Amino acid sequence: MTARSCPKQPVGGMAGERTVCERDGDAWYRAGGGRHEYALVEKGHVLKVSGDSTKVTRAVPRSALHSAHRPSDTELAAVLPPA
């Protein structure tokens, strides 16, 4: 995701909607189609956290994005079914 490609990618899969992009630290803040999201590009992957812009403030997806992490073995054991 770059300054050029960001506006061409719809927020939350809302095709046909205008997307506005703004750099916010190491991430992109994106808004369009009644949704907003934060996107972080790292090691060839893009992590996106979005929400309805009328129900969650901009701070919610930003906080969730920066709290995301690879799960530990203990976390995985708690959420995955037994082998």
mmCIF file of the C-alpha atoms, coordinates in Angstrom:
data_MODEL
# 
_entry.id   MODEL 
# 
loop_
_atom_site.group_PDB 
_atom_site.id 
_atom_site.type_symbol 
_atom_site.label_atom_id 
_atom_site.label_alt_id 
_atom_site.label_comp_id 
_atom_site.label_asym_id 
_atom_site.label_entity_id 
_atom_site.label_seq_id 
_atom_site.pdbx_PDB_ins_code 
_atom_site.Cartn_x 
_atom_site.Cartn_y 
_atom_site.Cartn_z 
_atom_site.occupancy 
_atom_site.B_iso_or_equiv 
_atom_site.pdbx_formal_charge 
_atom_site.auth_seq_id 
_atom_site.auth_comp_id 
_atom_site.auth_asym_id 
_atom_site.auth_atom_id 
_atom_site.pdbx_PDB_model_num 
ATOM 1  C CA . MET A 1 1  ? 0.000   0.000   0.000  1.00 0.00 ? 1  MET A CA 1 
ATOM 2  C CA . THR A 1 2  ? 1.431   3.333   -1.101 1.00 0.00 ? 2  THR A CA 1 
ATOM 3  C CA . ALA A 1 3  ? 0.170   6.906   -1.353 1.00 0.00 ? 3  ALA A CA 1 
ATOM 4  C CA . ARG A 1 4  ? -0.710  6.141   -4.960 1.00 0.00 ? 4  ARG A CA 1 
ATOM 5  C CA . SER A 1 5  ? -2.381  2.752   -4.464 1.00 0.00 ? 5  SER A CA 1 
ATOM 6  C CA . CYS A 1 6  ? -4.166  3.459   -1.162 1.00 0.00 ? 6  CYS A CA 1 
ATOM 7  C CA . PRO A 1 7  ? -7.092  5.479   -2.602 1.00 0.00 ? 7  PRO A CA 1 
ATOM 8  C CA . LYS A 1 8  ? -7.685  2.805   -5.261 1.00 0.00 ? 8  LYS A CA 1 
ATOM 9  C CA . GLN A 1 9  ? -8.414  0.115   -2.639 1.00 0.00 ? 9  GLN A CA 1 
ATOM 10 C CA . PRO A 1 10 ? -11.925 0.323   -1.159 1.00 0.00 ? 10 PRO A CA 1 
ATOM 11 C CA . VAL A 1 11 ? -12.300 0.356   2.623  1.00 0.00 ? 11 VAL A CA 1 
ATOM 12 C CA . GLY A 1 12 ? -13.829 -2.845  3.973  1.00 0.00 ? 12 GLY A CA 1 
ATOM 13 C CA . GLY A 1 13 ? -14.476 -4.197  0.485  1.00 0.00 ? 13 GLY A CA 1 
ATOM 14 C CA . MET A 1 14 ? -17.021 -1.454  -0.276 1.00 0.00 ? 14 MET A CA 1 
ATOM 15 C CA . ALA A 1 15 ? -16.432 -1.350  -4.041 1.00 0.00 ? 15 ALA A CA 1 
ATOM 16 C CA . GLY A 1 16 ? -17.412 1.813   -5.862 1.00 0.00 ? 16 GLY A CA 1 
ATOM 17 C CA . GLU A 1 17 ? -16.901 4.055   -2.835 1.00 0.00 ? 17 GLU A CA 1 
ATOM 18 C CA . ARG A 1 18 ? -14.339 6.862   -2.701 1.00 0.00 ? 18 ARG A CA 1 
ATOM 19 C CA . THR A 1 19 ? -11.433 6.113   -0.349 1.00 0.00 ? 19 THR A CA 1 
ATOM 20 C CA . VAL A 1 20 ? -9.559  8.856   1.477  1.00 0.00 ? 20 VAL A CA 1 
ATOM 21 C CA . CYS A 1 21 ? -6.096  7.990   2.790  1.00 0.00 ? 21 CYS A CA 1 
ATOM 22 C CA . GLU A 1 22 ? -3.974  9.734   5.384  1.00 0.00 ? 22 GLU A CA 1 
ATOM 23 C CA . ARG A 1 23 ? -0.617  8.676   6.752  1.00 0.00 ? 23 ARG A CA 1 
ATOM 24 C CA . ASP A 1 24 ? -0.686  8.276   10.550 1.00 0.00 ? 24 ASP A CA 1 
ATOM 25 C CA . GLY A 1 25 ? 2.707   7.284   11.889 1.00 0.00 ? 25 GLY A CA 1 
ATOM 26 C CA . ASP A 1 26 ? 3.639   3.891   10.477 1.00 0.00 ? 26 ASP A CA 1 
ATOM 27 C CA . ALA A 1 27 ? 0.088   3.110   9.303  1.00 0.00 ? 27 ALA A CA 1 
ATOM 28 C CA . TRP A 1 28 ? -2.530  4.413   6.887  1.00 0.00 ? 28 TRP A CA 1 
ATOM 29 C CA . TYR A 1 29 ? -5.834  5.816   8.121  1.00 0.00 ? 29 TYR A CA 1 
ATOM 30 C CA . ARG A 1 30 ? -8.441  5.132   5.427  1.00 0.00 ? 30 ARG A CA 1 
ATOM 31 C CA . ALA A 1 31 ? -12.084 6.168   5.215  1.00 0.00 ? 31 ALA A CA 1 
ATOM 32 C CA . GLY A 1 32 ? -14.918 5.630   2.754  1.00 0.00 ? 32 GLY A CA 1 
ATOM 33 C CA . GLY A 1 33 ? -18.387 4.177   2.361  1.00 0.00 ? 33 GLY A CA 1 
ATOM 34 C CA . GLY A 1 34 ? -19.356 4.826   5.984  1.00 0.00 ? 34 GLY A CA 1 
ATOM 35 C CA . ARG A 1 35 ? -16.386 2.818   7.278  1.00 0.00 ? 35 ARG A CA 1 
ATOM 36 C CA . HIS A 1 36 ? -12.917 3.670   8.434  1.00 0.00 ? 36 HIS A CA 1 
ATOM 37 C CA . GLU A 1 37 ? -9.850  1.571   9.008  1.00 0.00 ? 37 GLU A CA 1 
ATOM 38 C CA . TYR A 1 38 ? -6.198  1.496   9.791  1.00 0.00 ? 38 TYR A CA 1 
ATOM 39 C CA . ALA A 1 39 ? -3.829  -0.468  7.578  1.00 0.00 ? 39 ALA A CA 1 
ATOM 40 C CA . LEU A 1 40 ? -0.263  -1.400  8.442  1.00 0.00 ? 40 LEU A CA 1 
ATOM 41 C CA . VAL A 1 41 ? 2.189   -2.774  5.881  1.00 0.00 ? 41 VAL A CA 1 
ATOM 42 C CA . GLU A 1 42 ? 4.898   -4.957  7.381  1.00 0.00 ? 42 GLU A CA 1 
ATOM 43 C CA . LYS A 1 43 ? 7.142   -7.663  5.931  1.00 0.00 ? 43 LYS A CA 1 
ATOM 44 C CA . GLY A 1 44 ? 5.070   -7.966  2.745  1.00 0.00 ? 44 GLY A CA 1 
ATOM 45 C CA . HIS A 1 45 ? 1.738   -8.271  4.568  1.00 0.00 ? 45 HIS A CA 1 
ATOM 46 C CA . VAL A 1 46 ? -1.060  -5.769  5.170  1.00 0.00 ? 46 VAL A CA 1 
ATOM 47 C CA . LEU A 1 47 ? -2.997  -5.870  8.427  1.00 0.00 ? 47 LEU A CA 1 
ATOM 48 C CA . LYS A 1 48 ? -6.322  -3.991  8.303  1.00 0.00 ? 48 LYS A CA 1 
ATOM 49 C CA . VAL A 1 49 ? -8.676  -3.204  11.177 1.00 0.00 ? 49 VAL A CA 1 
ATOM 50 C CA . SER A 1 50 ? -11.935 -1.468  10.278 1.00 0.00 ? 50 SER A CA 1 
ATOM 51 C CA . GLY A 1 51 ? -15.277 -0.456  11.688 1.00 0.00 ? 51 GLY A CA 1 
ATOM 52 C CA . ASP A 1 52 ? -18.459 1.473   11.021 1.00 0.00 ? 52 ASP A CA 1 
ATOM 53 C CA . SER A 1 53 ? -17.515 5.149   11.262 1.00 0.00 ? 53 SER A CA 1 
ATOM 54 C CA . THR A 1 54 ? -20.846 6.006   12.894 1.00 0.00 ? 54 THR A CA 1 
ATOM 55 C CA . LYS A 1 55 ? -20.381 3.435   15.670 1.00 0.00 ? 55 LYS A CA 1 
ATOM 56 C CA . VAL A 1 56 ? -16.681 3.474   16.543 1.00 0.00 ? 56 VAL A CA 1 
ATOM 57 C CA . THR A 1 57 ? -14.277 6.375   16.841 1.00 0.00 ? 57 THR A CA 1 
ATOM 58 C CA . ARG A 1 58 ? -11.081 6.530   14.828 1.00 0.00 ? 58 ARG A CA 1 
ATOM 59 C CA . ALA A 1 59 ? -9.170  5.601   17.990 1.00 0.00 ? 59 ALA A CA 1 
ATOM 60 C CA . VAL A 1 60 ? -10.760 2.121   18.162 1.00 0.00 ? 60 VAL A CA 1 
ATOM 61 C CA . PRO A 1 61 ? -9.303  0.611   14.946 1.00 0.00 ? 61 PRO A CA 1 
ATOM 62 C CA . ARG A 1 62 ? -6.008  2.436   15.593 1.00 0.00 ? 62 ARG A CA 1 
ATOM 63 C CA . SER A 1 63 ? -5.700  0.904   19.052 1.00 0.00 ? 63 SER A CA 1 
ATOM 64 C CA . ALA A 1 64 ? -6.711  -2.546  17.792 1.00 0.00 ? 64 ALA A CA 1 
ATOM 65 C CA . LEU A 1 65 ? -4.145  -2.384  14.991 1.00 0.00 ? 65 LEU A CA 1 
ATOM 66 C CA . HIS A 1 66 ? -1.317  -1.543  17.358 1.00 0.00 ? 66 HIS A CA 1 
ATOM 67 C CA . SER A 1 67 ? -2.433  -4.227  19.834 1.00 0.00 ? 67 SER A CA 1 
ATOM 68 C CA . ALA A 1 68 ? -2.457  -7.011  17.235 1.00 0.00 ? 68 ALA A CA 1 
ATOM 69 C CA . HIS A 1 69 ? 0.213   -9.692  17.590 1.00 0.00 ? 69 HIS A CA 1 
ATOM 70 C CA . ARG A 1 70 ? 0.978   -13.264 16.640 1.00 0.00 ? 70 ARG A CA 1 
ATOM 71 C CA . PRO A 1 71 ? -0.747  -15.508 19.153 1.00 0.00 ? 71 PRO A CA 1 
ATOM 72 C CA . SER A 1 72 ? 1.311   -17.428 21.672 1.00 0.00 ? 72 SER A CA 1 
ATOM 73 C CA . ASP A 1 73 ? 0.935   -21.215 22.005 1.00 0.00 ? 73 ASP A CA 1 
ATOM 74 C CA . THR A 1 74 ? -1.218  -20.628 25.087 1.00 0.00 ? 74 THR A CA 1 
ATOM 75 C CA . GLU A 1 75 ? -3.518  -18.223 23.216 1.00 0.00 ? 75 GLU A CA 1 
ATOM 76 C CA . LEU A 1 76 ? -3.847  -20.645 20.297 1.00 0.00 ? 76 LEU A CA 1 
ATOM 77 C CA . ALA A 1 77 ? -4.669  -23.544 22.610 1.00 0.00 ? 77 ALA A CA 1 
ATOM 78 C CA . ALA A 1 78 ? -7.480  -21.473 24.134 1.00 0.00 ? 78 ALA A CA 1 
ATOM 79 C CA . VAL A 1 79 ? -9.173  -20.683 20.815 1.00 0.00 ? 79 VAL A CA 1 
ATOM 80 C CA . LEU A 1 80 ? -8.461  -23.644 18.516 1.00 0.00 ? 80 LEU A CA 1 
ATOM 81 C CA . PRO A 1 81 ? -10.275 -27.000 18.731 1.00 0.00 ? 81 PRO A CA 1 
ATOM 82 C CA . PRO A 1 82 ? -8.262  -30.017 19.922 1.00 0.00 ? 82 PRO A CA 1 
ATOM 83 C CA . ALA A 1 83 ? -6.128  -31.730 17.292 1.00 0.00 ? 83 ALA A CA 1 
# 
